[in-house]
Amino acid sequence: MKNTLRVFVALIVVLGPHTISIATSPTLPYHHYNINGKIMRTSGGSKKDFTVALFSKSRFDPTSAYRRIYGQGAEFERAISITDSAGTFSLSVRDYAAVDSIAVGIVLPDRQTLLGESLSRMQLISTTMYGTFTNNDVKGCNGCSSPTTSTIVVGYRYQVPEQTIQIPF
């Protein structure tokens, strides 16, 4: 029992500084998509109360299927939108995953999701968001200098052209 406790304490002493060092590194940049659009129906029926969401295809596996982007749960996000009587919608979604392309989709109960036009991330107009990162873990010094500060990319905002999705019924 004493040996197990000693090994556990030794592991904490050895691995503790590395865990703290990892936690102080900057996070991955976010990708924020702002999308407005409308739906059209060939039947001329009501355009109200359709659920619209954003979908993406992985940058690392372009053969993969589109997956829904759920967002990060921030207060300003609108990860889904319900269309009004004119069929308009507005989405504002933030995600940390690197994507190859995005598409707006209409989520239909008991039917396959209808995806709109696929847009490559390279087609989108983006703005780079910068922030300041302060590193308090200066190597090789025992509190003898001030922390280092650097400017880093914290995210990208994409303005997506207005989308129109055709519903074939």
TIGUVEX-426696 format. One record per residue (C-alpha): x, y, z; residue in one letter. Coordinates in steps of 0.001 Angstrom, whole numbers, padded with zeros to 6 digits, always signed. Each point is the difference from the previous one (the first is absolute). Layout:
<lummis>
XYZA...
</lummis>
This chain:
<lummis>
+000000+000000+000000M+002852+002415+000851K+001734-000808-003298N-003184+000687-001974T-000416+003343+001734L+003639+000914-000696R-000386-000865-003696V-003196+002077-000191F+001668+003013+001654V+003025-000364-002292A-002271-000018-003067L-001730+003181+001161I+003344+001714+000583V+001371-001068-003392V-003134+000533-002130L-001514+002970+001857G+002044+002770-001679P-000684-001468-003469H-003744+000000+000610T+000081+003640+001082I+002138+000934-003011S-002456-001626-002411I-002940+001818+001588A+001589+003422-000550T+000354-000356-003770S-002434+001884-002282P-003133-001755-001282T-000752-000910-003600L-001449+002817-002103P-003771-000062-000424Y-001911+000227-003287H-003133+002177+000172H-002542-000174-002826Y-002742+002617-000559N-002634-001093-002503I-003275+001526-001156N-002307-001458-002596G-003426-001198-001025K-001772-003137-001112I-002109-000412-003130M-002683-002642-000580R-000854-001315-003473T-003523-000814+001197S-000564+003565+001156G-000935-001264+003475G+000777+001637+003329S+003638+000864+000689K-000534+000467+003724K+001429-002165+002820D+002732-001891-001859F+003103-000790+002080T+003252+001177-001592V+003513-000931+001211A+003604+000169-001204L+001889-003093-001161F+003684-000503-000775S+002363-002436-001661K+003320-000831+001674S+003134+001657-001350R+002000-003121+000837F-002394-002458-001671D-001679+001604-003025P-001773-003293-000825T-001908+000091+003290S-003689+000851+000228A-001227+003398+001142Y-000478+000284+003761R-002058+002529+001893R+001859+002810+001771I-001567+000401+003444Y+002062+003018+001037G+001604+000697+003358Q-003109+001042+001919G+000951+003663+000260A-002807+002406+000777E+000313+001825-003351F-000177-003173-002102E-002989-001113-002050R+000967-003554-000947A-003491-000665-001364I-002574+002333-001468S-003733-000421-000537I-001183+001655-003209T-002598+002747+000152D-003040+000325-002311S+002224+001468-002751A+002377-002981+000305G+002967+002034+001274T+002547-001274+002496F+003143+001209+001767S+002788-002162+001465L+003049+000977+002051S+002143-003001+000922V+003468-000368+001555R+002038-003189-000247D+003630-000988+000641Y+000184-002706-002662A+001864+000717-003224A-002389-000623-002897V+000329-000382-003749D-003460+001219-000907S-003325+000985+001527I-003621-000275-001088A-003252+001234+001474V-002535-002774+000461G-003681-000348+000777I-000593-002621+002682V-003231-001846-000799L-001658-002490+002356P-000121-003539-001447D+001883+001123-003134R+003571+000475-001086Q+001493+003459+000638T-000172+002244-003069L+003378+001668-000514L+000384+003246-001901G+003005+001119-002036E+003358-001287+001237S+002479+002822+000591L+003734-000546+000331S+001516+001856+002937R+002343+001655-002499M-003020+001591-001746Q-001064+001831+003156L+001003+003517+000994I+001832-000256+003306S+001259+002388+002641T+002836-001093+002276T-000582+000750+003694M+003075+000668+002150Y+000507-000133+003748G+002765+000230+002558T+001551-003032+001654F+002013+000437+003190T+002409-002778+000905N+000769-000005+003727N+002045-003191-000280D+003337+001502-001105V+002528-002818-000362K+003444+000269+001582G-000890+002727+002447C-001236-000185+003568N-002256+003054+000024G+002747+002379-001104C-001840+001607-002925S-003442+001080-001055S-002287-002354-001931P+000287-000108-003788T-002918+001340-002036T-000689-000720-003658S-002752+000628-002513T-001692-003172-001222I-002818-000930-002364V-003059-000801+002133V-002470-000616-002783G-001408+000572-003451Y-003379+001548-000865R-001590-001021-003281Y-002702+001988-001739Q-001868-002508-002135V-001879+001256-003083P-003788-000114+000371E-001239-003555-000482Q-003175-001164-001750T-001125-003585+000515I-002556-001561-002332Q-002484-002451+001565I-001270-002376-002718P-003489-000418+001465F
</lummis>
